[in-house]
Amino acid sequence: MASTAPVETRLPLLLDPKTVEQHSLRRDEPDWLRQARLEASRRLGSDSWPTGEEEEWRRFPLKDLPTGSLVSTLDHLPGIQFKLEPQATAAGVIFKGLLRASLDNPELVRPHIAPGGGIPSHTAFRAIADALWSAGSTFVHVPVGVEVHQPLVLEKVWPAGDEAMLSRTIVVAERDSSLTLVEDLTSEGDAPRIAIPHVEVHAGAGAHVTYVGIRRFAPGVLDLGFQQFRSARDSELRSLNVFAGAGRSKVGIESDIEGDGAVVKLFGLVAAGDSQRIDINSYQDVDGRSSQSDLLYLSALYDRAKAIFYGKIRVEPNSHGTGSYQECRNMLLSKDAGADPIPVLEILTNDVVRCGHGATAGALGDEELFYAMSRGFDRDQAQQLMVHGFFRRVINQLDDEHVRQRVLNALRPRIGNIAEMGVLA
């Protein structure tokens, strides 16, 4: 039975306002941005820190936390580039660092910089990221009716060290616009450290947005990220999280449908090994007529790795004619691997087209392996084929071939490269 004892923590329960203020002053930020940081810091208190009794935190004890500084001295990540196609630049698309955008385009950034809501048990970590975000933070704004044809790609590599990796990514897609953003997050070195990538995506009415986040963090990293997606009427939003690194992750994902006819697809791929622990909390709030909110997370678990999924769908009273589903499938590739998928439904209306969930955890069947081995592959190769086929259900949802290949390249160190076996990837 999982322990519900209060968590042990070495992080301060309160952020010193002077530390936050000095962090802002050193970066020569405008007063309104400094005040937003200070407001975020005030949200971090003993009442916001997880106790371990919350359903989301019972299976992920916060102990032996990294003790490196929460304040990063990095203002820029080596090699990070903000590239836009000429047509997008001419159409007024903004794609730049968050601090640069705060200085250049305050009227666009300011409405979205204040701390927002989210899953209550993740409040403490959002507060830390929002108070002390630094290098790797990004702002994207797509004006009304503009279509960004080429995916926007950011490769963010944090150099070795023990300082926290705190970042904010804010994406604003105005009415009838479209874009795809890929964030490829990597860290170097083996020192224990905390990462809190905070992502916010605002899909305006009729907008089409795809967000792909790839995590390739080093073994010492404790990833406590949070994502918030807001969808207006008739918008379509897709997100894919790829857990392909060697660190531990505890990520909160909130999707708020705020208009009729919106479509949300939340995808995830987990390839974990050694003693990794990947824990996902999702909250899908359906508050619009004839809207859809679906989630599909697939995990391939090696060695002693464990995947945990606790997700809730809440269908609001006035959300008539909606469809929503949660699906979590776990492939156990070792007798010591494990998975705990826990889906929850909260339906406050009797007028739904569908609302359900599915969850499985199991090893590959001997018949499946035998079928592949009868085609001339050894057992390891047969297993690789099965995992690739398993993940293709999500990867094939990506429209852009270059994005698909980037995702596959991130996963290959763990799941292998079937192209080398003479099989089409």
C-alpha positions as CSV (number, residue, x, y, z in Angstrom):
1,M,0.0,0.0,0.0
2,A,1.4,3.4,-1.0
3,S,2.6,5.6,1.9
4,T,0.8,8.8,2.7
5,A,3.3,10.2,5.1
6,P,4.1,13.9,4.6
7,V,6.9,14.5,2.1
8,E,10.4,15.4,3.2
9,T,11.8,18.4,1.4
10,R,14.9,20.5,1.4
11,L,13.5,23.2,-0.7
12,P,12.5,26.4,1.0
13,L,8.7,26.7,1.6
14,L,8.9,30.4,0.9
15,L,10.8,32.2,-1.8
16,D,12.7,35.3,-0.4
17,P,11.1,38.3,-2.2
18,K,14.5,40.0,-2.2
19,T,16.0,37.1,-4.1
20,V,13.2,37.3,-6.7
21,E,13.5,41.0,-7.0
22,Q,17.3,40.9,-7.4
23,H,16.9,38.2,-10.1
24,S,14.6,40.6,-12.0
25,L,16.8,43.7,-11.4
26,R,19.9,42.0,-12.6
27,R,18.1,41.3,-15.9
28,D,17.0,44.9,-16.2
29,E,13.3,43.9,-16.5
30,P,10.3,46.3,-16.5
31,D,8.5,46.9,-13.3
32,W,5.3,45.1,-14.4
33,L,7.3,41.9,-15.1
34,R,9.1,42.2,-11.7
35,Q,5.7,42.5,-10.0
36,A,4.5,39.4,-11.8
37,R,7.5,37.5,-10.5
38,L,6.9,38.7,-7.0
39,E,3.2,37.8,-7.2
40,A,4.2,34.3,-8.3
41,S,6.6,33.9,-5.4
42,R,3.8,34.7,-2.9
43,R,2.0,31.6,-4.1
44,L,4.7,29.4,-2.7
45,G,3.9,28.7,0.9
46,S,3.4,25.8,3.3
47,D,-0.3,25.5,2.2
48,S,0.7,25.1,-1.5
49,W,3.5,22.5,-1.0
50,P,2.4,18.9,-1.6
51,T,1.9,16.9,1.6
52,G,2.0,13.5,-0.1
53,E,-1.6,12.9,0.8
54,E,-2.9,14.3,-2.4
55,E,-4.0,11.7,-4.9
56,E,-1.6,13.1,-7.4
57,W,1.4,12.8,-5.1
58,R,0.9,9.6,-3.2
59,R,3.0,7.6,-5.6
60,F,5.8,10.1,-6.1
61,P,7.4,11.0,-2.8
62,L,9.3,14.2,-2.7
63,K,12.4,13.2,-0.8
64,D,16.1,13.7,-1.4
65,L,15.5,16.8,-3.6
66,P,18.4,18.4,-5.3
67,T,20.0,21.1,-3.3
68,G,21.4,23.3,-6.1
69,S,20.5,27.0,-6.4
70,L,17.0,27.8,-7.6
71,V,18.4,31.0,-9.0
72,S,20.1,30.4,-12.4
73,T,22.9,32.7,-13.5
74,L,22.2,31.7,-17.1
75,D,20.5,34.3,-19.3
76,H,21.1,32.5,-22.6
77,L,21.4,28.9,-23.6
78,P,24.2,28.1,-26.0
79,G,23.1,27.5,-29.5
80,I,19.4,28.3,-29.0
81,Q,18.0,30.0,-32.2
82,F,14.6,31.5,-33.0
83,K,14.1,30.9,-36.7
84,L,11.1,32.0,-38.7
85,E,10.2,31.6,-42.3
86,P,10.3,35.0,-44.1
87,Q,6.5,34.9,-44.8
88,A,5.8,34.4,-41.1
89,T,8.1,37.3,-40.1
90,A,6.3,39.5,-42.7
91,A,2.9,38.5,-41.3
92,G,3.9,39.7,-37.8
93,V,4.6,36.3,-36.1
94,I,6.7,36.7,-33.0
95,F,9.1,34.0,-32.0
96,K,11.7,35.0,-29.5
97,G,13.0,34.8,-25.9
98,L,10.4,35.7,-23.3
99,L,12.5,38.5,-21.8
100,R,13.2,40.0,-25.2
101,A,9.5,39.8,-26.0
102,S,8.6,41.4,-22.7
103,L,10.8,44.4,-23.6
104,D,9.8,44.6,-27.3
105,N,6.2,43.6,-27.2
106,P,4.9,44.2,-23.6
107,E,1.3,44.7,-24.8
108,L,1.3,41.1,-26.1
109,V,3.2,39.4,-23.2
110,R,1.7,41.2,-20.2
111,P,-1.9,39.7,-20.5
112,H,-0.4,36.2,-20.2
113,I,2.5,36.7,-17.7
114,A,0.5,36.7,-14.5
115,P,0.3,33.5,-12.5
116,G,-2.8,31.5,-13.5
117,G,-4.8,28.6,-12.1
118,G,-4.0,24.9,-12.7
119,I,-4.0,21.7,-10.8
120,P,-3.9,22.8,-7.2
121,S,-1.3,20.2,-6.0
122,H,1.2,21.5,-8.5
123,T,0.9,25.2,-7.4
124,A,4.2,25.3,-5.6
125,F,6.3,24.3,-8.6
126,R,4.5,26.6,-11.0
127,A,5.2,29.4,-8.5
128,I,8.9,28.6,-8.5
129,A,9.1,28.6,-12.3
130,D,7.1,31.7,-12.7
131,A,9.1,33.6,-10.1
132,L,12.6,32.6,-11.2
133,W,12.3,31.6,-14.9
134,S,15.5,32.3,-16.8
135,A,17.3,30.9,-19.8
136,G,15.3,28.9,-22.3
137,S,12.0,30.8,-21.8
138,T,10.1,31.5,-25.0
139,F,7.2,33.6,-26.3
140,V,5.3,32.8,-29.5
141,H,2.5,35.0,-30.9
142,V,0.7,34.3,-34.2
143,P,-1.7,37.1,-35.4
144,V,-5.3,36.6,-36.5
145,G,-5.6,34.4,-39.6
146,V,-1.9,33.7,-40.0
147,E,-0.7,30.2,-40.9
148,V,2.9,29.3,-40.0
149,H,3.7,26.5,-42.5
150,Q,7.0,25.3,-41.2
151,P,7.2,23.9,-37.6
152,L,9.0,26.2,-35.1
153,V,11.8,24.2,-33.5
154,L,13.8,25.0,-30.4
155,E,16.6,22.9,-29.2
156,K,17.3,23.9,-25.6
157,V,20.4,22.4,-24.0
158,W,21.3,23.3,-20.4
159,P,25.0,23.0,-19.8
160,A,26.4,20.9,-16.9
161,G,25.8,22.3,-13.4
162,D,23.5,22.0,-10.4
163,E,21.5,25.2,-10.9
164,A,17.8,24.7,-11.4
165,M,16.5,24.8,-15.0
166,L,13.4,27.0,-14.7
167,S,11.7,28.2,-17.9
168,R,8.4,29.5,-19.2
169,T,7.0,29.0,-22.7
170,I,4.0,31.0,-23.7
171,V,2.2,30.4,-27.0
172,V,-0.6,32.6,-28.1
173,A,-2.4,31.6,-31.4
174,E,-5.0,34.2,-32.3
175,R,-8.3,33.6,-34.1
176,D,-8.1,31.3,-37.2
177,S,-4.3,31.0,-37.0
178,S,-2.1,27.9,-37.0
179,L,1.3,26.7,-35.9
180,T,3.4,23.8,-34.7
181,L,6.0,24.3,-32.0
182,V,8.6,21.7,-31.0
183,E,10.6,22.1,-27.8
184,D,13.5,19.6,-27.5
185,L,14.8,19.9,-23.9
186,T,18.2,18.4,-23.0
187,S,20.6,18.8,-20.1
188,E,24.3,17.9,-19.8
189,G,26.2,16.6,-16.8
190,D,25.2,14.2,-14.0
191,A,24.8,16.6,-11.1
192,P,21.4,16.4,-9.3
193,R,19.2,19.4,-10.3
194,I,15.6,20.4,-10.7
195,A,13.9,21.3,-14.0
196,I,10.5,23.1,-14.1
197,P,9.5,23.8,-17.7
198,H,6.2,25.7,-17.5
199,V,4.3,25.7,-20.8
200,E,1.1,27.7,-21.5
201,V,-0.7,27.4,-24.8
202,H,-3.7,29.7,-25.7
203,A,-5.6,28.5,-28.8
204,G,-7.9,31.3,-30.0
205,A,-11.3,30.7,-31.8
206,G,-10.8,28.5,-34.8
207,A,-7.0,28.2,-34.3
208,H,-5.0,25.0,-35.0
209,V,-2.1,24.5,-32.6
210,T,0.3,21.6,-32.2
211,Y,2.8,21.5,-29.3
212,V,5.5,18.8,-29.1
213,G,7.7,18.6,-26.0
214,I,10.6,16.2,-26.0
215,R,12.4,15.6,-22.7
216,R,15.9,14.2,-22.9
217,F,17.1,15.2,-19.4
218,A,20.2,13.7,-17.8
219,P,20.0,11.1,-15.0
220,G,20.4,13.5,-12.1
221,V,17.4,15.7,-13.2
222,L,14.1,15.8,-11.3
223,D,11.6,17.2,-13.7
224,L,8.6,18.9,-12.0
225,G,7.1,20.6,-15.1
226,F,3.6,21.8,-15.7
227,Q,1.5,22.5,-18.9
228,Q,-1.7,24.4,-19.3
229,F,-3.7,24.4,-22.5
230,R,-6.6,26.7,-23.1
231,S,-9.0,26.2,-26.1
232,A,-11.5,28.7,-27.4
233,R,-14.5,27.8,-29.6
234,D,-13.9,25.7,-32.8
235,S,-10.2,25.5,-32.1
236,E,-8.1,22.3,-32.5
237,L,-5.2,21.7,-30.2
238,R,-2.8,18.8,-30.1
239,S,0.0,18.2,-27.7
240,L,2.6,15.4,-27.6
241,N,5.0,14.8,-24.7
242,V,7.9,12.5,-25.3
243,F,9.8,11.2,-22.3
244,A,13.0,9.9,-23.7
245,G,15.7,10.9,-21.3
246,A,17.2,9.4,-18.1
247,G,15.8,11.6,-15.4
248,R,12.7,11.4,-13.2
249,S,9.6,13.3,-14.2
250,K,6.5,14.4,-12.4
251,V,4.4,16.5,-14.8
252,G,1.0,18.1,-14.5
253,I,-1.1,18.7,-17.6
254,E,-4.2,20.8,-17.6
255,S,-6.5,21.2,-20.6
256,D,-9.4,23.8,-20.3
257,I,-11.9,23.8,-23.1
258,E,-13.6,27.2,-22.9
259,G,-15.7,27.3,-26.0
260,D,-18.1,25.3,-28.1
261,G,-16.9,22.9,-30.8
262,A,-13.3,22.8,-29.6
263,V,-11.1,19.6,-30.1
264,V,-8.2,18.7,-27.9
265,K,-5.9,15.7,-28.4
266,L,-3.3,15.0,-25.6
267,F,-0.7,12.4,-26.6
268,G,2.2,11.0,-24.7
269,L,5.1,8.5,-25.3
270,V,7.2,7.2,-22.4
271,A,10.4,5.2,-23.0
272,A,11.9,4.6,-19.6
273,G,14.5,2.3,-18.1
274,D,16.9,1.8,-15.2
275,S,15.1,3.0,-12.1
276,Q,13.3,5.9,-13.8
277,R,9.9,7.0,-12.5
278,I,7.6,8.9,-14.9
279,D,4.5,10.2,-13.2
280,I,1.8,12.1,-15.2
281,N,-1.2,14.0,-13.7
282,S,-3.8,15.2,-16.2
283,Y,-6.9,17.3,-15.8
284,Q,-9.3,17.6,-18.8
285,D,-12.0,20.2,-18.2
286,V,-14.7,20.1,-20.8
287,D,-16.7,23.3,-20.7
288,G,-18.2,23.7,-24.2
289,R,-21.0,22.2,-26.2
290,S,-20.1,19.6,-28.8
291,S,-16.4,19.7,-27.8
292,Q,-14.0,16.7,-27.7
293,S,-11.2,16.0,-25.3
294,D,-9.2,12.8,-25.8
295,L,-6.0,11.6,-24.1
296,L,-3.7,8.7,-25.2
297,Y,-0.5,7.9,-23.4
298,L,1.7,4.9,-24.3
299,S,4.6,3.6,-22.2
300,A,7.4,1.2,-23.0
301,L,9.1,0.3,-19.6
302,Y,12.4,-1.5,-19.3
303,D,14.5,-2.6,-16.3
304,R,13.0,-1.3,-13.1
305,A,11.2,1.7,-14.6
306,K,7.8,2.7,-13.5
307,A,5.1,4.8,-15.1
308,I,2.3,6.3,-13.2
309,F,-0.7,8.0,-14.6
310,Y,-3.5,9.7,-12.6
311,G,-5.9,11.6,-14.8
312,K,-9.3,13.2,-14.4
313,I,-11.9,14.2,-17.0
314,R,-14.5,16.7,-15.7
315,V,-17.5,17.4,-17.9
316,E,-19.2,20.7,-16.8
317,P,-23.0,20.9,-16.3
318,N,-23.6,23.0,-19.5
319,S,-21.3,20.9,-21.7
320,H,-23.9,19.2,-23.8
321,G,-23.1,16.7,-26.6
322,T,-19.4,16.4,-25.8
323,G,-17.1,13.5,-26.3
324,S,-14.1,12.7,-24.1
325,Y,-11.8,9.7,-23.4
326,Q,-8.7,8.7,-21.5
327,E,-6.5,5.9,-22.6
328,C,-3.3,4.7,-21.0
329,R,-1.4,1.6,-22.3
330,N,1.8,0.3,-20.7
331,M,4.1,-2.3,-22.2
332,L,6.2,-4.0,-19.5
333,L,9.5,-5.2,-21.0
334,S,11.0,-6.5,-17.8
335,K,9.7,-8.5,-14.9
336,D,10.7,-5.6,-12.6
337,A,9.0,-2.8,-14.6
338,G,5.7,-1.5,-13.4
339,A,2.8,0.8,-14.2
340,D,-0.1,2.3,-12.2
341,P,-2.7,3.8,-14.6
342,I,-5.5,5.5,-12.7
343,P,-8.2,7.3,-14.8
344,V,-11.1,9.2,-13.1
345,L,-14.3,10.6,-14.6
346,E,-16.5,13.4,-13.2
347,I,-19.5,13.9,-15.4
348,L,-21.9,16.7,-14.3
349,T,-24.4,16.4,-17.2
350,N,-26.5,13.6,-18.6
351,D,-26.0,14.8,-22.2
352,V,-22.8,13.3,-23.4
353,V,-22.0,11.6,-26.7
354,R,-19.2,9.6,-25.0
355,C,-17.1,9.7,-21.9
356,G,-14.9,6.8,-20.9
357,H,-11.4,5.4,-20.2
358,G,-9.2,2.5,-20.8
359,A,-6.0,1.4,-19.1
360,T,-3.8,-1.7,-19.4
361,A,-0.4,-2.8,-18.2
362,G,1.2,-6.1,-19.4
363,A,4.2,-7.9,-20.9
364,L,4.5,-8.8,-24.6
365,G,2.8,-12.0,-25.4
366,D,4.9,-15.0,-26.5
367,E,2.6,-15.4,-29.6
368,E,3.4,-11.8,-30.7
369,L,7.1,-12.3,-30.3
370,F,7.0,-15.7,-32.0
371,Y,5.2,-14.2,-35.0
372,A,8.0,-11.6,-35.5
373,M,10.8,-14.2,-34.8
374,S,9.3,-16.5,-37.4
375,R,10.2,-13.7,-39.9
376,G,13.9,-14.1,-39.2
377,F,14.4,-11.7,-36.3
378,D,15.9,-12.6,-32.9
379,R,14.1,-12.0,-29.7
380,D,15.5,-8.5,-29.1
381,Q,14.8,-7.4,-32.6
382,A,11.3,-8.8,-32.4
383,Q,10.8,-6.8,-29.2
384,Q,12.0,-3.6,-31.0
385,L,9.5,-4.2,-33.8
386,M,6.7,-4.5,-31.3
387,V,7.6,-1.4,-29.4
388,H,7.9,0.7,-32.6
389,G,4.6,-0.6,-33.8
390,F,3.1,0.2,-30.4
391,F,4.4,3.8,-30.5
392,R,3.4,4.4,-34.2
393,R,-0.2,4.8,-33.0
394,V,0.8,8.2,-31.7
395,I,3.7,9.1,-34.0
396,N,1.5,8.7,-37.0
397,Q,-0.8,11.5,-35.6
398,L,2.0,14.0,-36.4
399,D,1.5,15.6,-39.8
400,D,5.1,16.8,-40.4
401,E,7.6,14.1,-41.4
402,H,10.6,16.0,-39.9
403,V,8.8,16.2,-36.6
404,R,8.0,12.5,-36.7
405,Q,11.7,11.7,-37.3
406,R,12.8,14.0,-34.5
407,V,10.5,12.1,-32.1
408,L,11.8,8.8,-33.4
409,N,15.4,9.9,-33.1
410,A,14.8,10.9,-29.4
411,L,13.3,7.5,-28.6
412,R,15.9,5.4,-30.5
413,P,18.6,5.2,-27.7
414,R,16.0,3.4,-25.6
415,I,13.8,1.5,-28.1
416,G,16.3,0.8,-30.9
417,N,16.5,1.6,-34.6
418,I,14.5,-0.7,-36.7
419,A,15.8,1.0,-39.9
420,E,19.1,-0.7,-39.1
421,M,17.3,-4.1,-39.3
422,G,16.1,-3.5,-42.8
423,V,12.6,-2.5,-41.8
424,L,11.0,0.7,-42.9
425,A,10.9,3.0,-39.8
